């Protein structure tokens, strides 16, 4: 005799869906400084954050005028990686560009 209960699978699927949560998301921010060129910031936004030239320019101007700007929103691991890549490229090119992340 089988112990199969047709409702068991439905109950299990419902419980699994209820237990799954979306991962926390993080904003990646660029911070203004007096030394990093606008061209380099636009290049970073295009290469690291896959922004179009127009969007990268818009974000760069926001960073320049308001002190910081959001580059994108990502899961924690991806946000951390992007921050590290920005810092690495900035140092490699002789710029003090700062990048950070905060919970969205």
C-alpha positions in Angstrom: 0.0 0.0 0.0 1.3 3.4 -0.9 1.9 6.3 1.6 1.4 8.9 -1.2 -0.8 11.7 -0.3 -1.8 14.0 -3.2 -1.9 17.1 -0.9 1.6 16.4 0.5 3.4 17.8 -2.6 1.2 20.9 -2.7 1.7 21.5 1.1 5.5 21.1 0.7 5.7 23.5 -2.3 3.6 26.1 -0.4 5.9 25.9 2.7 9.0 26.2 0.5 7.7 29.2 -1.2 6.8 30.8 2.1 10.3 30.1 3.5 12.1 31.6 0.5 12.9 35.3 0.8 14.5 37.7 -1.7 18.1 38.5 -0.8 18.7 42.0 0.6 19.7 44.5 -2.0 22.4 47.1 -1.9 23.0 50.4 -3.6 26.4 51.0 -5.0 27.4 54.6 -4.7 30.2 56.7 -6.2 31.5 59.7 -4.2 32.8 63.0 -5.6 36.4 64.1 -5.1 38.5 66.9 -6.5 40.9 64.7 -8.5 39.2 62.0 -10.4 38.4 63.1 -13.9 34.8 63.2 -15.2 35.9 61.1 -18.1 37.2 58.3 -15.9 34.0 58.3 -13.9 32.0 58.0 -17.1 34.3 55.2 -18.2 33.8 53.3 -14.9 30.0 53.6 -15.2 30.0 52.3 -18.7 32.5 49.4 -18.1 31.6 48.3 -14.6 27.9 49.2 -14.4 27.1 48.8 -18.1 25.5 52.2 -18.4 25.0 53.9 -21.7 27.1 57.0 -22.4 24.1 59.3 -21.7 23.2 57.5 -18.4 26.8 57.4 -17.3 27.2 61.2 -18.0 23.9 61.8 -16.1 25.2 59.8 -13.0 28.6 61.5 -13.2 27.1 64.9 -13.2 24.9 63.9 -10.2 28.0 62.7 -8.3 29.8 66.0 -9.2 26.9 68.2 -8.1 25.5 66.4 -5.1 28.6 64.6 -3.8 27.4 61.0 -4.6 25.3 59.0 -6.9 23.8 55.6 -7.3 25.4 53.4 -9.9 23.0 50.4 -9.4 21.3 48.1 -7.0 22.6 44.6 -6.6 22.8 41.6 -4.2 25.4 41.9 -1.5 28.1 39.8 -3.2 27.7 41.5 -6.6 27.7 45.0 -4.9 30.9 44.1 -2.9 32.6 42.9 -6.1 31.7 46.1 -8.0 33.0 48.3 -5.2 36.3 46.4 -5.2 36.6 46.6 -9.0 36.0 50.4 -8.9 38.6 50.8 -6.2 41.2 48.7 -8.0 40.7 50.5 -11.3 40.8 53.9 -9.7 44.1 53.1 -7.9 45.6 51.5 -11.0 44.9 54.8 -12.8 46.1 57.1 -10.0 42.7 58.3 -8.9 41.3 58.5 -5.3 37.7 57.7 -6.5 35.6 56.2 -3.7 32.8 53.8 -4.0 30.6 52.4 -1.3 27.5 50.3 -0.8 24.5 50.7 1.5 21.4 48.7 2.0 18.7 49.7 -0.5 
